[in-house]
Amino acid sequence: MPQVQVSDRPRWSRQENSPAPPPRPGLSAVVIACVLILTCGLLPAGESSARRPPNIIFILADDLGWAEPGCYGNKFNETPNLDRMARQGIRFTEAYAAAPVCSPYRASFLTGQYPARHGILDYLRPNTDTPLSTDHITLAEMLKKNGYATCMIGKWHLSGYRYHGAMKELRATDHGFDEELASEVKGVGNGANFWPYVFRTQPIRWLNIDRNRLGKNEYLVDRMNDEAVRFIERNRDRPFFLYLSHYATHTILNGKPALVDKYRRKHPPGKSVRKRCYLCGDAGLEGDPGNHWAPDHNPHLAAMLESIDDGVGLILRKLKELKLDEDTLLVFSSDNGGEPQVTSNSPLRGGKSSLYEGGIRVPLVVRWPGTVPAGGTCSTPTSNVDFYPTFLEAAGITPDAKQKLDGISILGLLKKPGKENRDTPLFWHYPLARPHFLGGHSGGAVRQGSWKLIEWFDTGKIELFNLASDPSEKNDLSATRKQIAEKLLGRLRSWREKLGAKTTAGK
């Protein structure tokens, strides 16, 4: 019977041969070295005078399912730039979001902590008075303290808004970002994609983009891509951290008409799962209500994804133009699985709001020429809590001991895919007062090796799956693999107890 390996060893097992010591330098070499130190200053360990700390660009799509990009096998959606990025870097097949919804993921990305530790367990409502606390030392703050220019473009969703009566509103600039562009100033829910940016019947003001720059029908994704390139240009001569956080492909689904028409001609959309796109009607953007909500071959989703992909292409070209390719760590991912009313997430079960794989497994592509080998595929499980320590290690920065981290650096894995294996679990904690409107239920989960256990808080039911043989989670093995189920359940409950996490909403 398979056994769950429970270990307190470090999360990564490294087997690296130590190089032979270099020959002792002569007097001349010592003198030269001293001059260089006096002239240029002391260098961080492992850095050479010829290479500055890497730029870091993190591109986040909203509600983009694991199987949507072409490099993940999708034959309908067209993502040539993401596909090129994958060929030039590494593609993860078992990357995870720390939560199946938006706000907890974003907080985990910036803190390196699971939602059970930082306390943002569900998406934040517009009137919340519990934004991401400034007690955290965020990833942006750490990079800024160490000489990085920092910029956040797009969806924030880590605060309530004064517009809705929130007494405490905290922005990205309160958490270590020098610049914040195109972020929401009110709860926009399903977004607004075309200038003049209308949500329902109200115009929306986005932070620091109060004028049209790209023409009469300026498209929000395009404008954000444009602002990203401008930030890169402005900071070409210093290390920078760019967090490009798209609203797409969150509903409302409104792709650019020409692209929507292209995909409609390519394949008829699936049958809509809603009778009418009421949000589109409220916004005065009737668009295409017959297929906004199609669970397969959705032309609007495909069009919005292609616009994101266009931005990836613009960034890749700009990095090459500025000769910053080898100086830039570029990462693309999504904050949770696809919304089940607009995509199927097949072959994975469930979608956004669910602890099944369709809700938490996400695309992850990493490119860093000269450091990350080209054309790699990695099946080692990883979570977005790992970005914080990974980015700091890449930059040669030691994390502040005051910020407790749940994530671990995967830099070694990026450099040598397949040489390291994770031997400790990944955890999820998602307590809800009531089922999510998209179908998700209150629960917790743990994955260790190929085994995944889900504990449903409302019913007490336990489900156990072997993801190696059953990635679609069709076969619950909790009754036939009781020993494994008991060990994983014990591990999950012990982890919650250690963090003081409760199984009731709001705790």
NULUMZA-419786 format. One record per residue: x, y, z of N, C-alpha, C in turn. Coordinates in steps of 0.2 Angstrom, whole numbers, plus 5000, padded with zeros to 4 digits. Layout:
BEGIN
XYZXYZXYZ/...
//
This chain:
BEGIN
500449945000500050005000500450065000/500350114996500750174996500750215002/501250235004501350275011501450345009/501150395013501250465013501950475017/502450505014503050525017502950585021/502950585027502950645032503650655034/503850715033504550735035504650805037/505050815042505250885044505850905041/506150875036506750895032506550955028/507050995026506951055022506551035016/506151085013505751065008506051045001/506651065000506951044994507651004996/507750954993508350914993508850934988/509350964990509850984985510450934985/510650914979511250874978511750904973/512150954975512550994971513250974974/513750964969514450954971514751024972/515151024977515451084978516051094974/516151154970516751164966517351164970/517951144966518551144969518751214971/519151224976519351294978519751324972/519651394971520151424965520851424968/521351434963522051444965522051514969/522551514974522651574978522951624973/522651684973522851734969523551764971/523951794966524551824967524451894970/524951924972524951994975524552044970/524752044963524452084959523652074958/523452014959522752004959522352034965/522752024970522452054977522352124976/522852164974522852234973522352254969/522252224963521752234958521052224961/520952174965520352164968520152214973/520652234977520552294982520352354979/520652374973520452434969519752424967/519552374964518852364962518352374967/518552344973518052354979517952424981/518552454981518552524983518152574978/518252554972517952594966517152574965/516952514966516352494964515852474970/516152474976515852444982515752374982/515652344988515552274989514952244985/515052194983514552154979514152104983/513552094982513252034986513551974984/513451924988513751854987513451824981/513851804977513651764971513551814965/513651884966513551924960514251944957/514251964951514851984948514752064946/515252094945515252164943514952174937/514852124933514652134926513852124925/513552104931512852084930512452114936/511952154935511552184940511052144942/510752154948510152114950509652114945/509252054944508852044938508152094939/507952114933507252144933506752084934/506252104937505652054938505052084936/504752044931504052064928503652004930/503052014933502551964935501951984932/501651944927501051964923500551914926/499951934928499451894931498851904927/498551854924497851854921497351844927/496751864926496251854931495751804928/495651744932495151694931495351654924/495951644923496151614917496351534919/495951494916496051424918496651394915/496851334919497451304918497551284910/497051264907497151234900496951284895/496951354896496751404891497351424886/497951434888498451454884498651394879/498851414873499051364868499651324870/500051344874500651304876500451254881/499751254884499551204888499051154884/499051164877498651114873498051144870/497851204872497251234869497351244861/496851214858496851224850496451274848/496051304852495551364850495851434851/496051444857496351504859497051514856/497251574854497851584851498351624855/498851604857499351634862500051624859/500251654854500851644851501451664855/501351724859501851754863501951714869/501451694872501551644878501851584876/501651554870501951494868502751504867/502851564864503651574863503951584870/503651614874503951624881504051554884/503551504883503651434886504251404882/504351414876504851374872505551404874/505551464876506151504879506251494886/505851464890505951454897505651394899/505251394905504951334908504251334909/503851284908503151284909502951234914/502651254919502451214925501751184924/501751114925501051084924500651074930/500951084936500651074942500751134947/500651194944500651254948500051274951/500051294957499351314961499351384963/498651404964498551464967498351444975/498551484979498451474986497751474988/497351494984496551504985496251494979/495551474979495251474972494851534970/495051594974494751654972495251714972/495051774970495551824969495951854975/495651884979496051924985496551884989/496351824991496851784995497451764990/497351754984497951744980498451804980/498151864979498551924978498851934985/498551924990498851934997499451884998/499351824996499851774996500451794992/500351814986500851834982501351884985/501051934988501451994990501751974997/501451935001501651915008502051855008/502051805003502351745004502051695009/501351715011501051675016500351645013/500251585016499551555015499051605018/498451605014497851645017497651625024/497751565027497651545034498151585038/498651615036499151655040498951725039/498951755033498851825032498151845034/497651795033496951815036496451835030/496651845024496251865019496051795016/495451775017495151705016494751705010/494451755008493951755003494051824999/493651834993493751894990493551954994/493852014994493652064998493052104995/492552124999491952154997492152234996/491852274992492052344991491952384998/491652365003491552405009491952375015/492452325013492752295019493252355022/493352345029493752385033494352345035/494452285032495052245033495452235027/495852285025496252275019496952235021/497352225016497952195018498352235022/498552215028498852255033499552275031/499652335033500352365032500852335037/500652295042501052255046501552205042/501352185036501752145032502252185029/502852145028503352175024503252145017/503052175012502852145006503452135002/503352094997503852084991504052144988/503552194987503752254984504152294989/504052294995504452335000505152315000/505252245000505852215001506252234995/505952234989506352254983506552324982/506052364985506152434985506752454989/506752424995507252445000507952424997/507952374992508552354989508752384982/508452444981508652484975508152474969/507652434970507252424964506652474963/506552494957505952534955505352484955/504852504958504252464959503652494956/503252454952502652474949502052424949/501452444951500952394950500452424945/500252384940499752414935499152364935/498552394936497952354936497652334942/497352274942496852254947497252244954/497052284959497252274966496952234970/496252244972495852204975496052174982/496452224986496652204992496452254998/495852294996495652345000494952354999/494552385004493952415002494052485000/493452514998493552584994493152634998/493352694998492952755001492352764998/492352754991491752754987491152714990/491352654993490852614996490752625004/491052675006491052685014491552645018/492052615015492552585019492952645023/493052635029493452685033494152685032/494452625029495152615028495252595021/495552635017495752615011496552615010/496852555008497552555007497652535000/498152574997498352564990498952524989/499152504983499752474982500352514984/500252584983500852634986500952634993/500452604997500552595004500952525006/501052485001501352425002502052414998/502352474996503052464993503052484986/502552494983502552514976502652594975/503152604970503252674969502652704965/502452664960501852684956501352634956/500752664955500152624954499652654949/499552614943499252634937498652594936/498052624933497552584931497152534936/497252554942496952514948496252544949/495852504952495152524953495052574959/494652614959494452664964493852644967/493452594965492852574968492752504966/492252464969492152394967491852394961/492252364956491952364949491752294947/491852244952491552184951491752154944/491352154939491452124933491852174928/492152224930492552264925492252304920/492652334916492452384911493052384906/492952374900493452354895493652414890/493152454888493252494883493152574886/493552614883493452684884492852704882/492452744886492652784892492552734899/492652674898492652634904491952644908/491452604906490852604910490652544913/490452544920490252484923489552504925/489152454922488352464923488252534920/487952584924487852644921488252704923/488852684926489252734929489952734926/490252794924490952794922491352774927/491952744926492452724930493052764929/493352794935493952824935494552774937/495052764933495552714935496152764937/496552734942497052774945497552794939/497652864939498252884935498152874927/497552854925497452854917496852894916/496852954917496252994916496153014909/496553004905496453024898496552964893/496252964887496352914882496952924879/497352874878497952874875498052834868/497552784867497652744862497052744857/496752804857496152804852495452804854/495052814850494352824852494052764856/494252704854493952644857494552614861/494852654865495452624869495152564873/495552504873495452444876495852444882/495552424888495852424894496552384894/496452324892497052274891497652304888/497452334882497952374878498252434882/497852474885498152524889498652504894/498452454898498852424903499552394900/499452364894500052344891500552394889/500252454887500652514885500952544891/500652544896500852574902501452534905/501452464904501952424906502552434902/502552444896503152454891503452524893/502952574894503252634896503652634903/503452594908503752594914504452554913/504452504909505152474907505552524904/505352564899505752614896506052664901/505652684906505852734910506352714915/506352644916506852614921507352564919/507452574912507952534909508652534912/508852584916509552584918509552564926/509052544929509052514936508652454936/508752414941508352354942507552374944/507152344941506452354942505952294943/505452304947504952254948504252284946/503952244941503352264938502852214939/502252234942501752184943501152204939/501052174933500552184928499952144930/499452164933498852134935498252144931/498152104926497552114921496852094925/496352134922495652124924495452064920/495652064914495452004909495751944912/495451884911494851874908494251864912/494251904918493651904922493051934918/492451904920491851934917491752004919/491452054916491152044909491652024904/491451974900491851964894491652004888/492152054887492052094881492752094877/492852054872493452064868493352114863/493852134860493852184854493452144849/493052184846492552154841492952114835/493452144832493752114827494052044829/494352034835494551974838493951924839/493451954842492851914843492551884837/492551924832492351894825492751844822/493451854823493951804821493751734824/493651734831493551674834492851644833/492351684832491751664830491751624823/492151654818492251614812492651554813/493151554817493551494818493151434821/492651444825492251394828491651424831/491051394830490451414833490551414840/490351464844490351464851489851404854/490051384860489651334864488951374866/488451334867487851354870487951394876/487651454877487651494883487351454888/487651464894487351434901486951484904/486851544901486351594904485951624898/485351644900484851664895485051734893/485351774897485551844895486151864899/486551904896487051944899486852004902/486551994908486252054911486752104913/487352084915487852134916488052184910/488052144905488252184899487652234897/487052214898486452254897486452314902/486652304908486652354913487252414911/487752384908488352424906488252464899/487652444896487552474889488052444884/488252384886488752354881488452284880/487952284876487552224874488052164871/488452194867488952154865488752084861/488852034864488651964862488351924867/487751934869487451904875487351824874/487351804868487151734866487751694867/488351724868488951674869489451704874/489251754878489651774883489851724889/489351674889489351634895489451564892/489651554886489751484883490351454887/490251384889490751354893491251324888/491251324881491751304877491751344871/492351354868492451394862492151464862/492351494868492051564869492451614866/492151644861492551694857492751754861/492351774866492551834870493151814874/493151764877493651744882494351734877/494251704872494851694867495151764865/494651814864494851874861495251914867/494951904873495251944879495951914880/496051844880496651814881497151834876/496951844869497451864864497651934865/497251974868497452044870498052044875/497951994880498451984885499051964882/499051914878499551884874499951944870/499551984867499852044863500352084868/500152094874500552124879501152094880/501152024881501751984882502251994876/501951994870502352004865502752074865/502352124867502652194867503152194872/503052164878503652164883504252124881/504152064878504652034875505052074870/504752104865505152144860505452204864/505152234869505452294872506152264876/506052214879506652184883507252174878/507052144872507552134867507852194864/507452244863507652304860508152344865/507952344872508352374877508952334879/509052274876509552224878509552204885/508952194888508752174895508552104895/508552064890508351994890508651954896/509251954896509651904901509651944908/509352004908509352034915508652034917/508151994915507452004916507151934918/506951924924506551864925505751884924/505451844919504851854917504351804919/503851814922503351764925502651774922/502251724920501551734918501151684922/500651704925500151654929499451684929/499051644933498351664934498151664941/497651694944497551704951497051644953/496751604949496351554951496151514944/495751464945495451434939494951474935/494751444929494251484925493551484928/493151534927492451534929492051484925/491751434929491451384925490851404921/490651464921490051484917490351514910/491051514909491251534903491851494900/492051444904492551394902492451324905/492651274902492551204905493051184910/493651214910494251194913494451124912/494151084907494351014906495051014904/495350954906495050894909495050904917/495150954920495150964927494350974929/494250954936493650954939493551024942/492951054941492751114945493051174941/493051234945493251294942493351344948/493351404946493451464951492951454957/493251464963492851454969492851384972/493151334968493151264970493851244972/493951194977494551164979494751104975/494351084970494551044965495051074960/495451034957495951054953495751114948/495151114945494951164941494951234944/494851234950494851294954495551324956/496051284957496651304960497251284956/497251244951497851234947497851284941/498451314940498451374936499051374931/499051404925499651404921500151444924/500751424923501351454926501951444920/502151504918502751504913503251554915/503851534915504451574918504951574912/505251634911505751644906506251684909/506951664908507451704911508051684907/508151704901508751684896509451684900/509751624899510451624902510451594909/509851594912509751564919509351504919/508751514916508251464916508251424909/508451364909508551324902507851334898/507951334892507451344887507051274886/506451274885506051224883505851174888/505951194894505851144900505151134902/504951084905504251064907504351034914/504051064919504151044926503451024929/503450964932502850934935502850934943/503450964946503450974953502951024955/502551004960502051054963502351114966/502051174964502251234967501651284968/501751324973501151374974501351444974/500951494973501151564972501451594978/501351554984501751584990502451574989/502651534984503451524983503751584979/503351624976503651684972504051734976/503751744982504151794987504851774988/504951714991505651694992506051684986/505751664980506051644974506351714971/505951764971506151824968506651864972/506651854979507151884983507851844982/507851784982508451744981508751764974/508351774969508551794962508851854962/508651904967508951974967509451974972/509651914976510151914981510051954987/509351944989509151984995508851935000/509151945006508951895012508251925014/507751875015507051905018507151925025/506751975026506652005033506351955038/506751935043506551885048505851905051/505651965051504951985054504451965050/504551945043503951925039504051845038/503551815042503551745042503351715035/503751675032503551645025503351575025/502851565022502651495020502951465014/503051515009503351495003504051475003/504351444998505051424998505251444991/505951454991506251474984506251414980/506051424973506051374968506651394963/507051434965507551464960507951404958/508151354962508551294960508151254955/507551244956507151214952507051244945/507051314945507051344938507651334934/508251334938508851324935508951254932/508751204936508851134935508251104935/507751104931507051074931507150994932/506850964937506850894938507450874942/507850914945508350894949508150904957/507550934958507350934965506650914965/506450894971505750864972505450894979/504850914979504550934985504350874989/504550874995504350825000503950845005/503650905005503150925011502550955007/502050955011501350965007501251045005/500751055001500451115000499751115003/499551175006498951175010498451225007/497851215008497251265006496851275012/496551335013496051345019495551395016/494951375015494451415012493751405015/493651435021493051435025492551485022/491951465021491451505018490851505023/490451565024489851565027489251535023/489351535017488851505013489151485006/488951435002489251414996489351484991/489851484988490051534983489551534977/489351594975488851594969489051554963/489651534962489951494957489951424958/489751404965489651334966490151304971/490751344973491251324978490951314985/491251274989491051254996491551265001/491351275007491851285012492251225013/492951235014493351175015494051185015/494451135016495251145016495451085012/496151085010496451035006497151035008/497450975006498150965007498450925001/498950934998499250894993499950874995/500150804995500750784997500950734992/501550744988501650694982501050694977/500850634975500250634970499650634974/499650634981498950624984498750694986/498050694986497750764987497050744991/497050774997496450765001496050825002/495350825002494950885003494450865009/494450915014493950905019493450965019/492850945018492250985017492051005024/492051075026491851095032491151085034/490751095029489951095030489751025032/490050975029489750915029490250865033/490850885034491350835037491550785032/491350785026491550735021492250745019/492650685018493350685016493350645009/493750675005493850644998494650644997/494850584994495550574993495650554985/496150584982496250574975497050564974/497150524969497850514967497850544960/498250604960498250654955498650624949/499150584951499550554946499150504941/498650474943498250424939497550454938/497350504942496650534941496650614942/496950644937496950724938496350754937/495850714935495150744934494750734941/495050704946494750684952494050654952/494050604948493450564947493350504952/493850484955493850424959494050444966/493550444971493750454978493950394981/494650394984494950334986494950334994/494550384997494650385005494450325008/493950285005493750225008494250165007/494550165002495050105001495750125003/495950185004496650205006496550245012/496250215017496150245024496750265027/497250235027497850255030498150315028/498150325021498450385018497950445020/497250425019496750475021496850505028/496950455033497050475040497650515041/498250505038498850535038498850605036/498550615030498450675027497950725030/497450695033496950735037497250755043/497650715046497950735052498450795051/498850785045499250835043498950905042/498350905039497950965037497750995044/497450955048497150985054497751005059/498250975059498850995063499151065061/499151075054499351135051498851195053/498251175052497751235054497751255061/497851205066497951215073498551255074/499151245071499751285072499651355070/499251365065499151435062498551465066/498151435070497551455073496951465068/496951435063496451445057495851405059/495251435059494651405060494251385054/493751335055493451315049492751345048/492651405052492051445051492251505047/491851535043491951595040492151655044/492551695042492751755046493251745052/493451685052493951665058494551645055/
//
